[in-house]
Amino acid sequence: MSNLVLLDIYFLPPMAIARVGNSDVPLENYAWDEDSQIHGACRTIIRPRCTFRVRLNGGLEPYLPREIQFKDEGKIRPVAPFFELWADILSDSQDINQVPVDLLLL
């Protein structure tokens, strides 16, 4: 890497809510959206988003759930948010760039 100046370091998303539940399976990732179908009447819905399954070796496996399931056999699935570490850096050309913090940047 060339000469970079670290201006700021932060987590994205800046805030997340975790929910404690008694199920062994965490809740899948989803996003709030509007139903754009003519009969949906623009009501609020949730859509599945890319979710990470934590493997036994600690690695992550991405997948897209078919549906969002909030409970397992009456047990509430906990919400386990993921955070990413990002940085604002000033490059040689005086541009400020937002980049994920990785081993190369460290």
Secondary structure, 3 states (H helix, E strand, C coil): CCCCEEEEEEEECCCCCCECCCCCCCCCCEEEEECCCCCCCCCEEEEECCEEEECCCCCEEEECCCCCCCEECCEECCECCCCEEEEEEECCCCCEEEEECCCCCC
